[in-house]
Amino acid sequence: MTDKYRPETLAVRTGQERSQFGEHAEALYLTSSFVFDSAAQAAARFAGTEEGMVYARFSNPTVNVMQERLAALEGAEGCIATASGMSAVLATVMALLKAGDHVVASRSLFGATQQLFGNIFSRFGIETTFVSGTRPDSFGAAMKSNTKLVFIETPSNPLTEVFDIAALAQVARGGGALLAVDNCFCTPALQRPLALGADIVIHSATKYLDGQGRVLGGAVCGAKTIADEVFKFLRTAGPTLSPFNAWVILKGMETLNIRMQAQSSAALDLARRLEAYPKVERVYYPGLPSHPQHELAMRQQRSGGAIVSFEVKGGRAEAWRVVDNCRLLSITANLGDTKTTITHPASTTHGRISAEARMESGIGENLLRIAVGLEAVDDIDADLRRGLEGR
Ligand SMILES: *Cc1c(COP(=O)(O)O)cnc(C)c1O
């Protein structure tokens, strides 16, 4: 199926096996265990000499469809679904690394991912060097003889810095390490890191894959050897995806391509409008020619994505005024929803890091992040205008 069809088709069709009833939609199998025909079959299933379902911590038909579909979209040999985006990061490191290994990670990572690498894995003998900026040679300089993993997110949150996946894949490979890319912001609809040389794609399916803010989920995609290791960790440790969440995410994935295209073109429209406001200092959006890495973004992404950040002239008070004047936009730190959200990163998602570290990362008190949804751009713009024009 993967070879024959285009991504839009794969997103709707991949992975479904109909039961005896011939259901048209993907079936939801809410069962924690599976029965065997005989003692011999039970033994063969447990030994792994016969394929088939055993127990939902190992596998479930609904979860399998979601895994197959995401693997097809990412162009991966294997995909393992996890209970959340964070358990995808956890499972990757627990499955592939050991005490004494070293990680090179971008400083511009999701907050919990930073905490996991900086404060938790370090307690188990896995050290991480965080690299500021996007330059591949800075990553190269941080590599050590025991570096096993390079970890990035692109575009980054909230400043939409773009990392050169192909160049970083070379850096990682040159040092005998794997490159993992958190592809949550773009999804395979806009960016396919494996085709650019990355080894592992991490997802928070909670965001655009579901796309309507209903469930938590995650996934790790990559070569079969990588997926097998992640599976071994998950079936033992347990943070697997629930069948119900897999079923909800499958519904979301059917509309992934059209949502990402619509939300991304709305974001470009909004970014252009924001650039024209006298009270806006600067707009961060990879789809704008004013973005310092616009060319790279257009080379490795299909479009700019749905996240737009901007600085308001002034400080926290002026930024909060824009937030507090919103009647339509949801004031929430989440993203990847059909409902547009607005966040003040310095006091929420990035509030726990020191003011100096925030300054160093360029996350000012006047910065706001919009995750553009599916409402009319005119309505989103009107909601922001109230705070930006002081009416
Ligand atoms: C939300 C998010 C995560 C974590 O995902 P959860 O599903 O909340 O565990 C990881 N990476 C990025 C880029 C995210 O936005």
The ligand as an ORCA input file, in Angstrom:
! r2SCAN-3c Opt
* xyz 0 1
  C       3.295     18.707     23.671
  C       4.646     18.370     23.172
  C       5.333     17.255     23.666
  C       4.785     16.382     24.759
  O       3.663     15.701     24.365
  P       2.539     15.143     25.384
  O       1.634     14.396     24.487
  O       1.939     16.324     26.072
  O       3.244     14.253     26.355
  C       6.582     16.985     23.123
  N       7.119     17.766     22.163
  C       6.476     18.851     21.680
  C       7.133     19.672     20.620
  C       5.225     19.194     22.159
  O       4.596     20.283     21.687
*
